[in-house]
Amino acid sequence: MKNHIEITNFNDPNLDLYARLSEVQLLRYAEPKQGIFVAESPKVIGRALQAGYEPISFLLAHQDLDREAVEILEQWEDIPVYTAEDAVLRKLTGFAMTRGMLCAMRRRELPSVEEICRGARRIAVLENVVNPTNVGAIFRSAAALHMDAVLLTGGCSDPLYRRAARVSMGTVFQIPWTYFDKKTVWPSQGMAQLQNIGFKTVAMALRNDSVEIDDPELKRQEKLAIILGTEGEGLLAETMEACDYTVKIPMSHSVDSLNVAAASAVAFWELGR
């Protein structure tokens, strides 16, 4: 095929986007325009393309030109497809996790909080969740368990980082999301913004002054924003004080807490129905 380009040397400049630029460098690659991200595996790449993200190039191992990959490539015949022997691509960190296919894509301008929340009844808010694996897992739960959108504070890991998107199984391209504006002070201004657009706020926290997660009053609320805090320390004290409700998941066997990704699944299932 005319757009297939063989890579024989790991130092080939065509591999720079995949092999030698960090996530942060890709994010800032085209400043002041939107940057670049790399998606891994045919399923994740396919969902990104379906969501309208523009591909720059594809990278595949020879033996991984399976039907799912071929179906994607057939739709993008003018986009460069770099191929290489497995021995070359094994030098790429984590290539074994990609199911043999990567795609460099252009980022899009993020919508505003108001745009994301328009028409939404149940949203998740992530406060400084820094682990991309947890971010990806939360997105997957949000998409599966009836959340309409996800909002992130500036301290959160980027949902388009390779690991986050992979762990999410591509749901970061299916559920609407955005960051709070950089000028928005969290939690004071961010919480006020949520309340101004009609959301009651729920802090997921280990506090005794809490309501049960299956409290009928929560189910009756037209709009709920479920707020989850950073790994280990949880939500900021100021965030909890500003919330309308505090909810604690009941535990047994003297377990004190769940990982934030696991807690999100429980909360979304119970509060999203």
Contacts in CASP RR format, 6 or more apart in sequence:
PFRMAT RR
TARGET T0000
AUTHOR 0000-0000-0000
METHOD contacts of the structure
MODEL  1
MKNHIEITNFNDPNLDLYARLSEVQLLRYAEPKQGIFVAESPKVIGRALQ
AGYEPISFLLAHQDLDREAVEILEQWEDIPVYTAEDAVLRKLTGFAMTRG
MLCAMRRRELPSVEEICRGARRIAVLENVVNPTNVGAIFRSAAALHMDAV
LLTGGCSDPLYRRAARVSMGTVFQIPWTYFDKKTVWPSQGMAQLQNIGFK
TVAMALRNDSVEIDDPELKRQEKLAIILGTEGEGLLAETMEACDYTVKIP
MSHSVDSLNVAAASAVAFWELGR
1 73 0 8 1.000
1 77 0 8 1.000
1 81 0 8 1.000
2 77 0 8 1.000
3 77 0 8 1.000
3 78 0 8 1.000
3 79 0 8 1.000
3 80 0 8 1.000
3 81 0 8 1.000
4 81 0 8 1.000
4 83 0 8 1.000
5 14 0 8 1.000
5 80 0 8 1.000
5 81 0 8 1.000
5 82 0 8 1.000
5 83 0 8 1.000
6 82 0 8 1.000
6 83 0 8 1.000
6 84 0 8 1.000
7 14 0 8 1.000
7 15 0 8 1.000
7 59 0 8 1.000
7 82 0 8 1.000
7 83 0 8 1.000
7 84 0 8 1.000
7 88 0 8 1.000
8 84 0 8 1.000
8 85 0 8 1.000
8 88 0 8 1.000
9 88 0 8 1.000
10 19 0 8 1.000
10 88 0 8 1.000
10 91 0 8 1.000
14 57 0 8 1.000
14 80 0 8 1.000
14 82 0 8 1.000
15 59 0 8 1.000
15 82 0 8 1.000
15 92 0 8 1.000
17 26 0 8 1.000
17 36 0 8 1.000
17 38 0 8 1.000
17 56 0 8 1.000
17 57 0 8 1.000
17 104 0 8 1.000
18 38 0 8 1.000
18 59 0 8 1.000
18 92 0 8 1.000
18 102 0 8 1.000
18 104 0 8 1.000
19 91 0 8 1.000
19 92 0 8 1.000
21 29 0 8 1.000
23 37 0 8 1.000
23 158 0 8 1.000
23 161 0 8 1.000
23 162 0 8 1.000
26 35 0 8 1.000
26 36 0 8 1.000
26 37 0 8 1.000
26 38 0 8 1.000
27 35 0 8 1.000
27 36 0 8 1.000
27 37 0 8 1.000
27 107 0 8 1.000
27 158 0 8 1.000
28 35 0 8 1.000
29 35 0 8 1.000
29 36 0 8 1.000
30 36 0 8 1.000
30 106 0 8 1.000
34 106 0 8 1.000
34 107 0 8 1.000
34 108 0 8 1.000
34 109 0 8 1.000
35 106 0 8 1.000
35 107 0 8 1.000
36 56 0 8 1.000
36 104 0 8 1.000
36 105 0 8 1.000
36 106 0 8 1.000
36 107 0 8 1.000
37 104 0 8 1.000
37 105 0 8 1.000
37 107 0 8 1.000
37 158 0 8 1.000
37 160 0 8 1.000
37 161 0 8 1.000
37 162 0 8 1.000
37 165 0 8 1.000
38 102 0 8 1.000
38 103 0 8 1.000
38 104 0 8 1.000
38 105 0 8 1.000
38 162 0 8 1.000
39 45 0 8 1.000
39 48 0 8 1.000
39 53 0 8 1.000
39 102 0 8 1.000
39 103 0 8 1.000
39 105 0 8 1.000
39 162 0 8 1.000
39 165 0 8 1.000
39 170 0 8 1.000
40 97 0 8 1.000
40 98 0 8 1.000
40 99 0 8 1.000
40 101 0 8 1.000
40 102 0 8 1.000
40 162 0 8 1.000
40 165 0 8 1.000
40 166 0 8 1.000
41 97 0 8 1.000
41 98 0 8 1.000
41 99 0 8 1.000
41 100 0 8 1.000
41 101 0 8 1.000
41 166 0 8 1.000
42 66 0 8 1.000
42 68 0 8 1.000
42 69 0 8 1.000
42 72 0 8 1.000
42 99 0 8 1.000
42 101 0 8 1.000
43 68 0 8 1.000
43 99 0 8 1.000
43 169 0 8 1.000
43 170 0 8 1.000
44 165 0 8 1.000
44 166 0 8 1.000
44 168 0 8 1.000
44 169 0 8 1.000
44 170 0 8 1.000
44 173 0 8 1.000
45 58 0 8 1.000
45 72 0 8 1.000
45 101 0 8 1.000
45 102 0 8 1.000
45 103 0 8 1.000
46 72 0 8 1.000
47 169 0 8 1.000
47 170 0 8 1.000
47 171 0 8 1.000
47 173 0 8 1.000
47 174 0 8 1.000
48 103 0 8 1.000
48 105 0 8 1.000
48 165 0 8 1.000
48 170 0 8 1.000
48 173 0 8 1.000
49 55 0 8 1.000
49 72 0 8 1.000
49 75 0 8 1.000
49 76 0 8 1.000
49 103 0 8 1.000
50 173 0 8 1.000
51 173 0 8 1.000
51 174 0 8 1.000
53 105 0 8 1.000
53 106 0 8 1.000
53 107 0 8 1.000
53 108 0 8 1.000
53 173 0 8 1.000
54 105 0 8 1.000
54 106 0 8 1.000
55 76 0 8 1.000
55 79 0 8 1.000
55 103 0 8 1.000
55 104 0 8 1.000
55 105 0 8 1.000
56 79 0 8 1.000
56 80 0 8 1.000
56 103 0 8 1.000
56 104 0 8 1.000
56 105 0 8 1.000
56 106 0 8 1.000
57 79 0 8 1.000
57 80 0 8 1.000
57 81 0 8 1.000
57 82 0 8 1.000
57 103 0 8 1.000
57 104 0 8 1.000
58 72 0 8 1.000
58 73 0 8 1.000
58 76 0 8 1.000
58 79 0 8 1.000
58 80 0 8 1.000
58 81 0 8 1.000
58 82 0 8 1.000
58 101 0 8 1.000
58 102 0 8 1.000
58 103 0 8 1.000
59 81 0 8 1.000
59 82 0 8 1.000
59 83 0 8 1.000
59 84 0 8 1.000
59 89 0 8 1.000
59 101 0 8 1.000
59 102 0 8 1.000
59 103 0 8 1.000
59 104 0 8 1.000
60 69 0 8 1.000
60 81 0 8 1.000
60 82 0 8 1.000
60 83 0 8 1.000
60 84 0 8 1.000
60 100 0 8 1.000
60 101 0 8 1.000
60 102 0 8 1.000
61 83 0 8 1.000
61 84 0 8 1.000
61 85 0 8 1.000
61 86 0 8 1.000
61 89 0 8 1.000
61 95 0 8 1.000
61 100 0 8 1.000
62 83 0 8 1.000
62 84 0 8 1.000
62 85 0 8 1.000
62 86 0 8 1.000
63 86 0 8 1.000
64 99 0 8 1.000
64 100 0 8 1.000
64 101 0 8 1.000
65 83 0 8 1.000
69 100 0 8 1.000
69 101 0 8 1.000
72 101 0 8 1.000
73 81 0 8 1.000
89 95 0 8 1.000
89 100 0 8 1.000
90 96 0 8 1.000
97 166 0 8 1.000
98 166 0 8 1.000
107 160 0 8 1.000
110 178 0 8 1.000
110 179 0 8 1.000
111 176 0 8 1.000
111 178 0 8 1.000
112 178 0 8 1.000
112 181 0 8 1.000
113 151 0 8 1.000
113 178 0 8 1.000
113 180 0 8 1.000
113 181 0 8 1.000
113 184 0 8 1.000
113 193 0 8 1.000
113 194 0 8 1.000
113 197 0 8 1.000
114 197 0 8 1.000
115 178 0 8 1.000
116 123 0 8 1.000
116 149 0 8 1.000
116 151 0 8 1.000
116 176 0 8 1.000
116 177 0 8 1.000
116 178 0 8 1.000
117 123 0 8 1.000
117 149 0 8 1.000
117 151 0 8 1.000
117 194 0 8 1.000
117 197 0 8 1.000
117 199 0 8 1.000
119 148 0 8 1.000
120 148 0 8 1.000
120 149 0 8 1.000
120 176 0 8 1.000
120 223 0 8 1.000
121 148 0 8 1.000
121 222 0 8 1.000
121 223 0 8 1.000
121 224 0 8 1.000
122 146 0 8 1.000
122 147 0 8 1.000
122 148 0 8 1.000
122 223 0 8 1.000
122 224 0 8 1.000
122 226 0 8 1.000
122 268 0 8 1.000
122 271 0 8 1.000
122 272 0 8 1.000
123 147 0 8 1.000
123 148 0 8 1.000
123 149 0 8 1.000
123 150 0 8 1.000
123 151 0 8 1.000
123 199 0 8 1.000
123 224 0 8 1.000
123 225 0 8 1.000
123 226 0 8 1.000
124 138 0 8 1.000
124 142 0 8 1.000
124 147 0 8 1.000
124 149 0 8 1.000
124 150 0 8 1.000
124 151 0 8 1.000
124 225 0 8 1.000
124 226 0 8 1.000
124 228 0 8 1.000
124 264 0 8 1.000
124 268 0 8 1.000
125 150 0 8 1.000
125 151 0 8 1.000
125 152 0 8 1.000
125 153 0 8 1.000
125 194 0 8 1.000
125 201 0 8 1.000
125 225 0 8 1.000
125 226 0 8 1.000
125 227 0 8 1.000
125 228 0 8 1.000
126 135 0 8 1.000
126 138 0 8 1.000
126 150 0 8 1.000
126 151 0 8 1.000
126 152 0 8 1.000
126 153 0 8 1.000
126 156 0 8 1.000
126 228 0 8 1.000
126 229 0 8 1.000
127 153 0 8 1.000
127 156 0 8 1.000
127 186 0 8 1.000
127 187 0 8 1.000
127 227 0 8 1.000
127 228 0 8 1.000
127 229 0 8 1.000
127 230 0 8 1.000
127 234 0 8 1.000
127 235 0 8 1.000
127 236 0 8 1.000
127 239 0 8 1.000
128 153 0 8 1.000
128 154 0 8 1.000
128 155 0 8 1.000
128 156 0 8 1.000
128 229 0 8 1.000
128 230 0 8 1.000
129 135 0 8 1.000
129 138 0 8 1.000
129 152 0 8 1.000
129 156 0 8 1.000
129 157 0 8 1.000
129 228 0 8 1.000
129 229 0 8 1.000
129 230 0 8 1.000
129 231 0 8 1.000
129 260 0 8 1.000
130 155 0 8 1.000
130 156 0 8 1.000
130 157 0 8 1.000
130 230 0 8 1.000
130 231 0 8 1.000
131 157 0 8 1.000
131 231 0 8 1.000
132 157 0 8 1.000
132 158 0 8 1.000
132 161 0 8 1.000
132 163 0 8 1.000
132 164 0 8 1.000
132 167 0 8 1.000
133 163 0 8 1.000
133 164 0 8 1.000
133 167 0 8 1.000
133 261 0 8 1.000
134 157 0 8 1.000
134 231 0 8 1.000
134 259 0 8 1.000
134 260 0 8 1.000
134 261 0 8 1.000
135 152 0 8 1.000
135 156 0 8 1.000
135 157 0 8 1.000
135 158 0 8 1.000
135 159 0 8 1.000
135 161 0 8 1.000
135 164 0 8 1.000
135 167 0 8 1.000
135 168 0 8 1.000
136 159 0 8 1.000
136 163 0 8 1.000
136 164 0 8 1.000
136 165 0 8 1.000
136 167 0 8 1.000
136 168 0 8 1.000
136 171 0 8 1.000
136 172 0 8 1.000
136 261 0 8 1.000
137 167 0 8 1.000
137 168 0 8 1.000
137 261 0 8 1.000
137 264 0 8 1.000
138 150 0 8 1.000
138 228 0 8 1.000
138 260 0 8 1.000
138 261 0 8 1.000
138 264 0 8 1.000
139 150 0 8 1.000
139 159 0 8 1.000
139 164 0 8 1.000
139 168 0 8 1.000
139 170 0 8 1.000
139 171 0 8 1.000
139 172 0 8 1.000
139 175 0 8 1.000
139 177 0 8 1.000
140 167 0 8 1.000
140 168 0 8 1.000
140 169 0 8 1.000
140 170 0 8 1.000
140 171 0 8 1.000
141 147 0 8 1.000
141 261 0 8 1.000
141 264 0 8 1.000
141 265 0 8 1.000
141 268 0 8 1.000
142 150 0 8 1.000
142 171 0 8 1.000
142 175 0 8 1.000
142 264 0 8 1.000
142 268 0 8 1.000
143 168 0 8 1.000
143 171 0 8 1.000
143 174 0 8 1.000
143 175 0 8 1.000
144 171 0 8 1.000
144 268 0 8 1.000
145 265 0 8 1.000
145 268 0 8 1.000
145 269 0 8 1.000
145 272 0 8 1.000
146 268 0 8 1.000
146 269 0 8 1.000
146 272 0 8 1.000
146 273 0 8 1.000
147 175 0 8 1.000
147 226 0 8 1.000
147 268 0 8 1.000
147 272 0 8 1.000
148 175 0 8 1.000
148 176 0 8 1.000
149 175 0 8 1.000
149 176 0 8 1.000
149 177 0 8 1.000
150 159 0 8 1.000
150 175 0 8 1.000
150 176 0 8 1.000
150 177 0 8 1.000
151 177 0 8 1.000
151 178 0 8 1.000
151 179 0 8 1.000
151 180 0 8 1.000
151 225 0 8 1.000
152 159 0 8 1.000
152 177 0 8 1.000
152 178 0 8 1.000
152 179 0 8 1.000
152 180 0 8 1.000
153 179 0 8 1.000
153 180 0 8 1.000
153 186 0 8 1.000
154 179 0 8 1.000
154 180 0 8 1.000
154 182 0 8 1.000
154 186 0 8 1.000
156 179 0 8 1.000
157 164 0 8 1.000
158 164 0 8 1.000
159 165 0 8 1.000
159 168 0 8 1.000
159 172 0 8 1.000
159 177 0 8 1.000
160 172 0 8 1.000
164 172 0 8 1.000
165 172 0 8 1.000
165 173 0 8 1.000
180 186 0 8 1.000
180 190 0 8 1.000
180 193 0 8 1.000
184 190 0 8 1.000
184 193 0 8 1.000
186 239 0 8 1.000
187 236 0 8 1.000
187 238 0 8 1.000
187 239 0 8 1.000
187 242 0 8 1.000
188 238 0 8 1.000
188 242 0 8 1.000
191 201 0 8 1.000
191 239 0 8 1.000
191 242 0 8 1.000
191 243 0 8 1.000
194 201 0 8 1.000
194 225 0 8 1.000
195 201 0 8 1.000
198 223 0 8 1.000
199 223 0 8 1.000
199 224 0 8 1.000
199 225 0 8 1.000
200 221 0 8 1.000
200 223 0 8 1.000
200 224 0 8 1.000
200 225 0 8 1.000
200 244 0 8 1.000
200 245 0 8 1.000
201 224 0 8 1.000
201 225 0 8 1.000
201 227 0 8 1.000
201 242 0 8 1.000
201 243 0 8 1.000
201 244 0 8 1.000
201 245 0 8 1.000
202 218 0 8 1.000
202 224 0 8 1.000
202 225 0 8 1.000
202 226 0 8 1.000
202 227 0 8 1.000
202 243 0 8 1.000
202 244 0 8 1.000
202 245 0 8 1.000
202 246 0 8 1.000
202 247 0 8 1.000
202 267 0 8 1.000
202 271 0 8 1.000
203 227 0 8 1.000
203 235 0 8 1.000
203 239 0 8 1.000
203 240 0 8 1.000
203 243 0 8 1.000
203 245 0 8 1.000
203 246 0 8 1.000
203 247 0 8 1.000
204 226 0 8 1.000
204 227 0 8 1.000
204 228 0 8 1.000
204 229 0 8 1.000
204 235 0 8 1.000
204 247 0 8 1.000
204 248 0 8 1.000
204 249 0 8 1.000
204 263 0 8 1.000
204 264 0 8 1.000
204 267 0 8 1.000
205 234 0 8 1.000
205 235 0 8 1.000
205 240 0 8 1.000
205 246 0 8 1.000
205 247 0 8 1.000
205 248 0 8 1.000
206 248 0 8 1.000
206 256 0 8 1.000
206 257 0 8 1.000
207 240 0 8 1.000
207 246 0 8 1.000
207 248 0 8 1.000
208 248 0 8 1.000
209 246 0 8 1.000
210 245 0 8 1.000
210 246 0 8 1.000
210 247 0 8 1.000
210 248 0 8 1.000
211 217 0 8 1.000
211 218 0 8 1.000
211 245 0 8 1.000
211 246 0 8 1.000
211 247 0 8 1.000
212 247 0 8 1.000
212 250 0 8 1.000
213 247 0 8 1.000
213 248 0 8 1.000
213 249 0 8 1.000
213 250 0 8 1.000
213 266 0 8 1.000
213 267 0 8 1.000
213 270 0 8 1.000
213 271 0 8 1.000
214 270 0 8 1.000
215 245 0 8 1.000
215 247 0 8 1.000
218 224 0 8 1.000
218 245 0 8 1.000
218 247 0 8 1.000
218 271 0 8 1.000
219 271 0 8 1.000
219 273 0 8 1.000
224 271 0 8 1.000
224 272 0 8 1.000
226 264 0 8 1.000
226 267 0 8 1.000
226 268 0 8 1.000
226 271 0 8 1.000
227 235 0 8 1.000
227 239 0 8 1.000
227 243 0 8 1.000
228 235 0 8 1.000
228 260 0 8 1.000
228 263 0 8 1.000
228 264 0 8 1.000
228 267 0 8 1.000
229 235 0 8 1.000
229 239 0 8 1.000
229 260 0 8 1.000
230 260 0 8 1.000
231 259 0 8 1.000
231 260 0 8 1.000
232 260 0 8 1.000
234 260 0 8 1.000
240 246 0 8 1.000
247 267 0 8 1.000
247 271 0 8 1.000
249 258 0 8 1.000
249 263 0 8 1.000
249 266 0 8 1.000
249 267 0 8 1.000
251 257 0 8 1.000
251 258 0 8 1.000
257 263 0 8 1.000
258 266 0 8 1.000
END
